[in-house]
């Protein structure tokens, strides 16, 4: 799932990740991210820090305190790039912190570092949902498993967040 308050950044990030085989859940608001995370159980969340309704770090804290969502990896993606901001992000429960502007290679490497244990036994293609779901999708589609990365919205540029 991608949690990002900037629609342009959200759209760009979503398109880039979809090209790499991920299915993206998205939201522009932190409180909606909490509901989506509980309902959809994303495999990973990219969390912008500056959101219109609630700080992304507060969203992270709430998700990490919730039994339903506490194991979902959260990667903070923010223009707040000082060591102090990174420390606050990690202390809030973020599993990683990427400062903007981000590079696609770094983003993909970071995402895969959290997801690879989930799919390493299945083969070379990422499996970002349950093995049963991927097998079911494979039997219906000729092009192989669908990669599902339910990310909260993150921004790519050095704009907000």
Secondary structure by P-SEA (a helix, b strand, c coil): ccccccaaaaaaaaaaaaaabbbbbbbccaaaaaaaaaaccccccccccccccccaaaaaaaaaacccccccbbbbbcccccaaaaaaaaaacccccccccccaaaaaaaaaaaccccccccccccccccaaaaaaaaaaccccbbbbbbccccccccccc
